[in-house]
Amino acid sequence: MTAQIPRPGRLLPLIGAVCATLGLALAAPVQAYPDARVDAQIRPNFGGLITPPLRTPYQPNQWRKPDHKPKKPYPHPARPYPPLQGGYLNSLSIDCADPNLGPYPVSDALWALADGGVLFIRARGGVCRETLYIDRPVTIIGEGSPAFATGSEPQPARLSAPAGAPCIRIAPGTRGVEIRDLVIEADQGGRRACIEAVDAEVALVNTYVRYSGEAAAIFVSGGRLIGRQSTIEARTNDAAVLVDTASLDFSQVRIAADVRGLDITPAAGESRLTQVGVVSEGGTLPGSTGVTVRGLRSGGGKLVVRNSYIGGWITGLYVDRGAKLELVRSRVRARRGVISDWGEVVVRESAVWGDEYGGYFAGGAPVIEYNRFGGPRGGLMFDSQTRPALAPNYLYASDLCDPYAQPRGLYCQYLGAGPLQAFAAPDAFGHPAYGPHAYGWSHDGYERGYQLDGAPVALPPPPPPTRRGRRSSY
């Protein structure tokens, strides 16, 4: 028998039925069993239970406030740079008085700057009211008071922080942030510092910082803080400048505060105050201290104060246990001049006046050379555990005293024999009237030392004892 081959016409209906069945099968969704669907819904996320998230993944954009208005096409004549395509311009110039730049012109300009860029802020009567967040090395330069300004009181470029917010925050690890010729204000700082920097390098050059709040005007933790020809005024119960384990380099800087001027824990190495004035117009509050030096258990650095003036406080300088201080050719005028609690202290060629005592050393081996200490009690006090290294020093007392009735290296003098204008009260800036002899207790005495008054020298041996009794010497 031979197989019969079906005709082609009969195969067409069969092929069509098969194709229709396959199409329906592919188009229909896959239906899982009810048990599988329930298991997928109640199955726990074991990965999330083993390693739960430590923080929310949401991170708000702190660099620029969202713009809810329709964005203008770029380029725009009022904004010559794209605010969201930053990091490529080397320099920019803005004017905060221009309303077309939006509410955050400085932040937008910083976003557009490249690393190492320069931002110029014009002074046209407008105040930049915003908080700056800096995460790259930049230089911000403010325009000074215009010489051809038509207004009655021309003002330099100013940056003012909103109430309860910092003026400038610098991201950790940022190096090379320099601020020049700018007035920075925080009239309602609250519990936030005006300038905050953590593990960063910041430089203030010819800058004026004015702060009113409950925190420090400048807070630096780690890194480095540089100041040149600047002024810092703080109305707060905290320190005006708080430096925690960082390197400090101030030159020709004035610090004015109510309770505390400078509180520093020096990092490894040497921190310096050169030609710096730390003053208080009415520092009579309890615990008011001009400069507080704190120490570390190991690896701490040293603070060198040279040619500086510290005055108007209850305590001029306080050296904590383990801290290191070197006071050279400086002037201190306070109720208590220098207090050391087992610190490593060197006081050389300085004039220290205290209404109670010029210096008190609770322990250690301080080095005291060629100084003048003044006060009602002779100006200098040592605890029994102190082993000082003394060179010729003069102690000025209000009453007559025996110049030989002191340990070798200390010579008591009558107060009238001290430097001229010893009682001259400093002005609001901490400096007395100018004159040929205005270098006594109340003056910074930049590198003058004792050139006009003569350095303290060792007195000749006391005369031999007489029949009436032996002169006390110990």
C-alpha positions, 0 to 999 in steps of 0.5 A: 500500500502506498501512503496518501499524501494530503492535498495542500488545500487541506493543510491550510486550515490545520496550520491556521489553527495551530498558529492561532493557538500559539498566539493566544498562548504567547499573548496571555500572561503567565498565571502562577499558582496561588501558593506561589503568589502568597509566598512571594508576598510574605517572604522576608528580606533576609538581606535587609535583616542581616545588614540593615541600612544605617541611614536613609539614602536620601541626601538633600541637595545642600548646594542649591535650592530647588528652582520651582520656576521654569528654567530659562534657556541658556545663555541668559543675559542676566546669568552669564554662566550655567548654575548646574554645569559647574567646575570649569570657570577660573574666575567669576564676578557677581553683584549681590545687589543685582536681583536677576541673579536670584536668591543665592548668587554666591552659591551658584557662582561657587558651583560653577568655579573650577578648583582653584578658581577666584570669585569676585564679589562687587560692593554696590550696597547689596548684602549677600544673605546666604550660607556658603558651602565650600568643597573645593579650593577657591579664593573669594575676594570682596570689593572694598569701599569704592573711592568714587561711591556717590553714597554718603557711607560706602560699604565694602562687600558683605556676606550675612548669614540667615538667622540661626545658620552659619555663614560659611561651612567648609567640607572635610578634606578641603584645602586652600580656601582663602577669603580676602577683603570681605565683611562676614556677619552673623547677627543672629547666629544662635547655636551655629558658628559663623565659620565652620571647618573640619579637617580643612585649610582656611585663610582669612586675609584682611577680613572682618568677622562680626558674630552674635550668638551662643557658639564660637565665631570661628570653629576649626577642628583639625586642619589649619587656620591662617589669619592675616590683618583681620578682625574678629569680634564676638558677642557670645558666651563661648570663645571667639575662636575655637581651635580643636587639634588644628594648626593656627597661624595668626599675624596682625589679627585683633580678637575682641570678645566678652568671655573668652578670646582664643581657645586652642588645642594645638596640633602637632608642630608649632602654632603662632600668634604674632602681633595679635591683640586679644582684648575685652572691653569689659571682661569681668564675667566669671571665667573670662580668659584671653587665651586658653591653651589645652594639651593632648595626652600625646602628640600635642603641639606648642603655641608661640605668642610673640609681640602680642597684647592680651588685656582686659580679662580676669585671666590673661593666659591659662595653660592647661595640664600638658599644654605648651606655651612660649610667651615672648616679648609680649604684654599682658594686663589682667586681674591674673596674668599667666596661670599654668597648671603643670604646663610646659611654659616659657616666658621671656622678655615680657611684661605681665601685670596682674591686679592680684598677681602677674603669674601663678605656676602650680607645678612643672619646670617653667622657664622665666627669663628677663621679664617684668611681673607687676602686682600687689604681691610682687607679681609672681607666685610658685607652688611648692611643687614648682621647679622654675628655671629663673634668669634675672626678672624684676617684680614690681610691688605696690609697697617697698620690698627687699630686692634680695628677699626672693629666690635667685633670679627674682628681684623685687622693685618698687612700683615707681621704678617700673616702665613709664605709663604702667597705669595707662589704661588702654583704649577700646582697641587695647592700645594706649596713647602713642608716645615715646614711652607707650610700651609699658604694661598696656602696649603690644610692643612689637619687637621693642622688647626693652630697648628703651627701658633696659632689660632686667639684669642681675643685681650685685650681691647683697651687702654683708650682714651688719650687727643688727641682723642678717639680710634675708636671702633665699 
